[in-house]
Amino acid sequence: MLKRFRKKIDIDSLDLERVYSIEEFEYISSLVKNRSLVIEGEPVDHFELSNTGKLIPIPPTTFKKELTVTKIANLLEDWNITTRQKGVVTTSQGGFRISRDKIVAPDVAFTPRKRVKKLSKKQMKTFQGRPWSPIFVVEVDDFDDSSYKNKNSKFAKIDAKMKDVYFAADTHVQLGWLIDPVHENTWVYKRNKNNKPFRREKGWHNLSGERFLPEFTLTINLITMEEIEDAPSSDPETSSSSGSSTDSSVEQSFVQCVYCDAWFVSKYLLVHHLKYGHDNVV
């Protein structure tokens, strides 16, 4: 495939008005992974493919957005493991051929085990198999208050993406969250009885996975900077004045597993042990 497209496509001079095939999209995506790319003065992290076959450049994320995305993905994966869903959690590095000509990469997505088991090798390894989609998607971004009513705003574009792309009639997406960690607001997307998508603004409150992600609740204060800012610092530069962590005045605490009597130096290590060391516990 490399030889086939090398002369045809100049990665440094991509034409965003041109129509690209699925194979060309895969080739371009493979190149972007291993190099820096700038288009119209803006860095590009990866691409999505529109339903008209045009490339959609996706810029690198800010630290705050990536913090939020990573925390949501980690919390969702913890739920996935703890409740034995055996599904797959993906981030924006995992794309979906959600319709015949469109490839998208949600910030966070969840695909149930039964759907993953039905995927062919071509669907798993390329974008050339039959279209498929997750049941849950999350997009994270920040929006000015004034942009909510502006039809050409970033909010309007992502809102349209949620409704028209993720919740298109032929996809399996059932639940979507749009999260703005900067201005602390959230929106929930679902389908009505006629399979039409609708949106509800939820403010800055915990979000329920409802029947689509049973028992999963996103505790909103776990995805913010405040959790990091309020946590005790373990940075040697900030703790040097109060003495070394090996100081005899610092008392080490241990926790014990009630199933096998093993001891651990932190609750985190105990939880990890219960998850992976005792299949019948979590």
N, C-alpha and C positions, 0 to 999 in steps of 0.2 A: 504494500500500500504506500510506503514511503516513496519508492521510485515513481509510482504512478502519479502522485500529486506534487512532487518536488518542484518540477518546472512549471506546473500549472498554477500553483498558489505561492505567492510571496508573503510570508508571515509578517514581514515588516511593513507591508503596504496593503493591508487587507481592505477590500472594498465592502463597506457595510451596506451598500445598496444592491449588491449582487445576491442572487439566489444560490444557496449552497445545498448540496445533497447531504444525506446522513453520513455517507462515507467521508466526504470532505470535512464535515463537522468533526468527526472522530479524529481525522488527521490533524486538524488545527488544534483541537483540544490536547492531543498528545504532545504537540510542540510547546504549548503554553505552560505545561507542567514543569518544563526544564529550562525556562528562560523568562526574562523580564520583557514585558510588552507594554508599549505606551501608544494609545490611540487618541488623537486630538488633544494631546497634552495631559491625558489622564492615564494612570497605570491600570492595567487589566489583569485580574486574577484568573478568570475563566469566562466562558461564554455559555449562553443559552441559545436555543434556536427557535425563532418564531414560526407560527403556522404558515407563513409565506416563504420560509426558507432563508430568512435573513438572520445574520449573527446579532446577538444582543450582548454587548460587553458588560461584564460584571466587575466592578472595581474591588480592590481589597477592602476588608472590613476594618472599622475602627476598633480600638482596644475594648471600648465599652460594649459595642455590639457583639464582638467575639466572646467577651466574658459572659454575656447573657445567653448566647447561642450554646456555648460549651456547658454552662450550668444546666440549661434545659435538657440538652442531650444526655448529660450524665444522670440527671434525676429520672429521665424517661428510661434510660438503660437499667438503672437500679430497680425501677418498677418492673421492667421487662423480665429481669432475672428473678426478683423476689417472688413475683406472682406466677412464675413459670410460663410466661406467654410464649417464649421461644420465637419471638418475632425479630425483626431487624430494625434498628435505629440508625438513620443516616443523617449526615449534615450536607452542606452545600457542595462537598466534594463528590457526592453521590447523585448522579442525575437520573431522570426518568424520561423515557420516551412516552409522554403522557397521551399523545395523540399521534396520528399518522406522520405528521410533519413537524411536531413541536417537541422540543427537549427542554426540560426545566430542572432546576436544582434548588429545592426548598432549603431554607436555613436549617430546619430540622424536619424529619419525617419518620413515620412509623408504618411498617408493612407487616401485617400478621403472618404467622407461620404458614397457615394454609395457603396463602397467596404466594409466598416465597417458594413453597414446595411445588407449585404448578409451573414455575418459570422454566423455560428451556435454557440450555447452555448459551444459546445466542442472545437471549434476553438478559442473562446474567453477565455476560462478558462483553457485549456490544450494545449499540443502540439500534441494531438492524432487525431485531425480532418484533413480534407483535406489540403494540402499545400496551402499557400497564401503568398502574399508579398505586401509591400508598393509600391508607384510609385516613391518615392524619398528617397535617402539614402546619408548619410554623414559619412565619416571616417576621424578622426583627429589623426595625429601622426607627429613625426619629423624624418627627414631623412638626413643623410650626403650627400653632393654633390656627393661623390664617389660611393654612393650606387645605383644611378639611372641606371647604366649600368651593375651592378652586378646581375647575374641571381639568386643568392642565398641570396640577401639582403632583408632587411625588406620591402623596397619599392617594390621590385619585388613580394614579397608574397602578399602584400596588393593590388597591381595592378592586380595580378591574381585573387584575391578574388573579386575585383570589376567587372572584365570582366567575369570570369567563374562562379561565384556564384550569385552575385546580378543581372548581366545582362545575365544570362543563358536564353536560348531560351524560356523556359516555365515559366519565371517569368513576373511580370507586372512592374518591375522597368524601368523607362523611363529616369531618370536623376540622376546623382551621382556626388558628389563633394568629392575630396580628398584634405584635407587642412593641410598644415605644418605651424603652427603659429611660430615655432622657427626660421626656415630659410625663412619664409615669401614667400611661394609659394603655388599655387593651381593648381588642375587639374580637368577638367570637363569630365564626361563620358556620352555618349548618344548612341543611336542605329542608324545605317544607314538604308537605304531603304531596305536592305536585312535582317534586324533585327540583324545585327552583331554589337557588341559594339566597340566603338573607344574612344580614349582619346586625349584631347587637353590641353597642358600646358598653364595656363593663367597668371602666375605671381601673384603679390600681388595687385590685383585690385578688384573692386566690382564684384559680381557674380549675374547674372540674373536667376530667376526661369523660364524664358521663358514661353512657352505656358502651361507647366506642373504645374507651380505655378504662375498663372497670377498676375501681379503687384508686385510680391515679388522680392526684390533686397537685397542681403546681402551686407551691407555697411561694407567694410573690416576693417575700423579703429574702428568699434564698438566691434570687437571681440579680441582686443589685450590688453596687459597690459598697453599700453600707455594711454588708456582712463582712467584707474584707477590712474596711476601715475600723470597725468595732472590735475585730478579733485581736487578741494579744499578739504582738510582733515576736517572731523568732529570728529576725534578722540580726546577725552578729553585730552589725554596725550600730543598731539601736539598743542592743541589750548589753553592750560591753561595759557600760558604766555601772551596771547593777551586778556584774560578776559573771563568771563562766557558767554555762549550763551544767557543768559537772560539779559546781560548788556543793559542798556537803550540806549547805543550808537548804538546798532545793530537794524536797522529798519526792522520790520517784513512786508513782502509784502503779499498781498492776491490776488487771482484771482477769478472771478465770472463766473458762468455758465450762458450763454445767454438764456438757455431754461427754467430754473426754478428759476433763481436769487439766487441760493445757493452760498455761499462763501467757498473757499478752501485756505489752507495755502501754497500749492505748486502746480505747474503745473502737477506733477505726479498724485496727488489726483484728480485733475480736469479731466485728461485723463481717469483715472480709473472710475470716476463717469460717464463720457460720454459713456464709453464702456458698463457698466453694469446697469446704471441708466436710460439711454435713448436708448431704442432698435432701434429707428428710426434714430439715429444719426450716429452710427458706426456699 
